[in-house]
C-alpha cells in the first residue's frame, strides 16, 4: 500500500522510509546493497553539496551515465535541495548531448566514466556548467563522486517543498528535430502514486525484489524505482539491458516484479535454455512503451507462469494513461491488441479535427486529462500551448475505444516512430541526412519490424548523377544522431517525394505499402 499522504513530495520518500525500514535494503546494484537509512543520509549529503555549490532552487543538475544506484541518491538529493534532476539519454550522439545540456542550463554534471571523453568535447560549448563530478572517479581534474558526497554534511537541509516544484526533467524527441524537456513536478508524482495505489500491477510488498532494468533517462525506469522505494521494496538495478543478466538476477534475487518493453521480453524468450530457468518468484510482469505481438505475449506468459499487465502512457503524463489487467490477457476476451482501460482518476478521450470528442469506435487523437499531466516543456511555451489545451494533453497517437471502454492505438497523428520502446521523430533523422552530399531530398518513415515493432527507413531522392549507398547513408547518420534513430534500411526514390499543396511530405502515403494487411498503421 502506497502511503502518498505521508510522502507528498519526492524528497519525503527516503526521509519517511528510513524511519520505517532503516537498515533494510532499498536497492541492489552489482553486488552492493544500499539501505533505506543510507539512501536517506546520502541524499542529504547530495542536497547539502548542491546548496554549498551555490545551486539555487529550480536550477537543473544533469546526469550522464548508464543505470547506477547513485542515480537515485542524486535524484532524491536534488529534490531535497529543491533543484531538478535532468538525466541525459546516454545513447545520444555528441551534438545531441551538447544541445540537451545547453538547453537544460544545468549547472552541475554528474558523469560516468564511459562518457568522460564526449564530455570533454561538448563542455566548452556549455558555459552554464559550474562543476563536473566524476561518478567513477579517476579523472585528472574532476572531483570523485564518492569523495565529494562523503565530504558533505549528513543533516537534512529541511527546505520547504511545494507541489509545483519541478523534480525531474526528461527529454523527449521533438517534431522539429530538437528534443524538449518535460517538466515533472512533485504534484505529478504524488498523483501517480495515488492512482497506482488502486492497481494490482503497482502493488509491491515490503522487501519484494523489483527488477529495474529500463534506462533511467526514461519515465518507465524511474517510475519502477520510485514505486519500489515508496512501498519499502528493493530495487534491483541493472546497468544496462542484457538478457542473460536479467535471467540470472530473476533467479538469484528472486525477482517478484518488473517492467520490460516487448523487445526485451522477446530477447529473453530467445536465450538458449530459457525454458529451464526458475521464474517461480515472479508475481506480475508489466510491459509497455510499444505494442506486443499476440504470439509473443502468449509465449512469454506460458514461459514466466506469472500474470502480465500492459501499461500505456507518455513522459508528459508521468507514464500514466491506460492499463490492461491480467484477466483481460485471456485470448478469449479478444483484447490483446488493446492497450487497456484508463487509470482510476484519469480521463481519456479521442478528439476529431473539429476539436470535439468522436463517437465510440471512431478514430481520433488520444488526449489525457489528469493531475499527472506535465507542467510544460522547459522554455517552450508555444510547444506547451499546442500540447496541453484546457487541461488535456494531446498525445499525437490516434486511437479509438471499443464498446467496453478499451483503448486501441490505430495510427499516429505526428508521424512518430516507436522502435524498441524509443520514440523517434522523422524530422530528427531527416535533418541529419539532408546535408549528405548524395541526398537531394529525404523522407523517413517507420516500417514493420518483428523484433522492434517498427524500424526506421529512409527514402532518399538522389542528387543528379549521384548514387547513394545504403551503408554510407547509415554510417553518416551515426555521426550526427543516436544509433537507435538511424535508418536500418534505405530505399532510393528516383521521383520527387509526394507532397501536399503546402509542400509537406506525405509520409503516410509513403508508409502505406509497408503496412498493407497489417490491420493498423503502426507497430
Secondary structure, DSSP 4 states (H G I P E B T S, - for coil): ---TTTT-SHHHHHHHHHHHHTTSEEEEETTEEEEHHHHHHHHHHHHHHHHHTTPPTT-EEEEESSS-THHHHHHHHHHHTT-EEEE--TTS-HHHHHHHHHHHT-SEEEE-GGGHHHHHHHGGG-TT--EEEETT---SSSEEHHHHHHTS--S---PPP-TT-EEEEEEE--TTSS-EEEEEEHHHHHHHHHHHTT-GGG-PPTT-EEEE-S-TTSHHHHHHHHHHHHTT-EEEE-SS--HHHHHHHHHHTT--EEEEEHHHHHHHHTSTTGGGS--TT--EEEEESS---HHHHHHHHHHH-SEEEEEEE-GGGTT-EEEE-GGGGSGGG--TTS-BEEPTT-EEEEE-TTSSBPPTT--EEEEEESTTS-SEETT-HHHHHHHEETTEEEEEEEEEE-TTS-EEEEEESS--EEETTEEE-HHHHHHHHTTSTTEEEEEEEEEEETTTEEEEEEEEEEPTT----HHHHHHHHHTTS-GGGS-SEEEE--SPPPB-TT--B-HHHHHHHHHTTSSSS--
